[in-house]
Amino acid sequence: MKALSLLLAVSLSSAPLFAQSQNFQPIHASAAKAATAAAAQKSPETTRGRLFWPGLGLGVAGVTMAVLGTTVFKVDDSSTGNAPATTYQACIAQKADPIYATNDCEGLKGKNLKLLWGGVALGAAGAVLMISGTHISAEFQPGVVRLVHRVRF
């Protein structure tokens, strides 16, 4: 019985020894296999660089929209600055009086909020694409937005 127990213990403990491959460096073989697979894949640098120029285009379009919404395409239904919302309409109504006929009410028009915030969102999307298309990352902390450019050797 002791012989049978000894034979069973030896056979069970030696089974993993025979299961190993002929190469006695499995970690080295695994690393070589992973390096070969990584070299065969498409480099991420080629796909990352493609996002920069569309991001730049979106950013420029967004900034342009925001500027146009606050300058050229102002709306009549609101007023600018700290003035009450109906100040522009009151100025137009006063033009019927000959004393106020020369009023220039264009400065009282309110900004086009839809165009402004649409441009801000489009510009932000463009900035995200530009950042993801380069080796730049954005770090946010209370009161600070930091852009970090990483150079790898």
C-alpha positions in Angstrom: 0.0 0.0 0.0 2.9 2.4 0.8 4.4 1.7 -2.6 1.1 2.4 -4.4 0.7 5.7 -2.5 4.3 6.7 -3.3 3.8 5.8 -7.0 0.5 7.8 -7.1 2.1 10.9 -5.4 5.1 10.8 -7.8 2.9 10.5 -10.9 0.6 13.3 -9.8 3.4 15.7 -9.0 5.3 15.0 -12.2 2.3 15.5 -14.5 2.8 19.3 -14.8 6.5 18.7 -15.6 5.5 16.7 -18.7 2.8 19.2 -19.7 5.4 22.0 -20.3 6.5 22.7 -23.8 10.0 21.9 -24.9 10.9 25.5 -24.4 11.7 25.9 -20.7 11.2 29.7 -20.8 7.5 30.1 -21.2 7.5 33.7 -20.2 10.1 34.5 -22.8 8.1 32.6 -25.5 4.9 34.4 -24.5 6.6 37.8 -24.7 8.0 37.0 -28.1 4.6 35.9 -29.3 3.0 39.1 -28.0 5.7 41.2 -29.7 5.1 39.4 -33.0 1.3 40.0 -32.8 1.8 43.6 -31.9 4.1 44.2 -34.8 1.6 42.6 -37.2 -1.2 45.0 -36.0 -1.7 48.4 -37.5 0.2 51.1 -35.6 -2.1 53.3 -33.5 0.0 56.4 -34.6 -1.5 56.2 -38.1 -5.1 56.3 -36.9 -4.5 58.9 -34.2 -3.0 61.5 -36.6 -6.1 61.3 -38.8 -8.3 63.0 -36.1 -6.3 66.2 -35.9 -7.3 67.9 -39.1 -11.0 67.2 -38.9 -10.9 68.4 -35.3 -9.2 71.6 -36.4 -11.9 72.1 -39.0 -14.7 71.6 -36.4 -13.0 73.9 -34.0 -12.7 76.7 -36.5 -16.3 76.2 -37.6 -17.4 76.3 -34.0 -15.5 79.4 -33.1 -16.9 81.1 -36.3 -20.5 80.1 -35.3 -20.0 81.5 -31.8 -18.6 84.8 -33.1 -21.4 85.2 -35.7 -24.0 84.4 -33.1 -22.8 87.3 -30.9 -22.1 89.9 -33.7 -23.9 89.5 -37.0 -26.9 87.3 -36.4 -28.3 88.9 -33.3 -32.0 88.4 -32.5 -34.8 90.8 -32.0 -36.7 89.0 -29.2 -34.1 89.7 -26.4 -31.8 92.5 -25.4 -28.1 92.6 -24.7 -26.1 93.1 -21.5 -27.9 93.9 -18.3 -30.9 95.6 -20.0 -34.3 94.2 -19.5 -35.5 91.7 -22.2 -37.9 94.1 -23.9 -35.5 97.1 -24.2 -34.9 96.5 -27.9 -38.7 96.4 -28.6 -39.1 99.6 -26.6 -36.4 101.4 -28.6 -38.1 100.4 -31.8 -41.5 101.6 -30.5 -39.9 105.0 -29.6 -38.9 105.5 -33.2 -42.5 106.5 -34.0 -41.9 109.7 -32.0 -40.0 112.3 -34.1 -37.8 113.1 -31.1 -36.5 109.5 -31.0 -36.6 108.8 -34.8 -32.8 108.8 -35.0 -32.4 106.2 -32.3 -29.9 103.5 -33.2 -31.4 100.3 -31.7 -29.0 97.8 -33.3 -26.7 97.8 -30.3 -29.6 96.6 -28.1 -30.2 93.4 -30.0 -29.5 90.2 -28.0 -27.1 87.5 -29.0 -28.4 84.4 -30.8 -28.0 81.9 -27.9 -28.7 78.9 -30.1 -26.0 79.8 -32.6 -23.6 80.8 -29.8 -23.9 77.6 -27.7 -24.1 75.4 -30.9 -20.7 77.0 -31.9 -19.3 76.4 -28.4 -20.3 72.8 -28.5 -18.9 72.3 -32.0 -15.6 74.0 -31.0 -15.3 71.8 -28.0 -15.9 68.7 -30.1 -13.2 69.9 -32.5 -10.8 70.4 -29.5 -11.5 66.9 -28.3 -10.7 65.5 -31.7 -7.5 67.5 -32.0 -6.3 66.4 -28.6 -7.1 62.8 -29.3 -5.4 63.1 -32.7 -2.0 64.0 -31.1 0.2 63.1 -28.2 -1.5 65.8 -26.1 -3.7 65.1 -23.1 -5.8 67.4 -21.1 -5.6 67.4 -17.3 -8.4 69.1 -15.3 -7.9 70.3 -11.7 -9.9 72.9 -9.8 -9.4 76.2 -11.6 -6.8 74.8 -14.0 -6.9 73.1 -17.4 -3.5 71.8 -18.4 -2.5 70.5 -21.8 0.4 68.1 -21.6 2.4 67.0 -24.6 4.2 63.7 -24.2 7.3 62.7 -26.2 8.2 59.0 -26.2 11.5 57.6 -27.2 
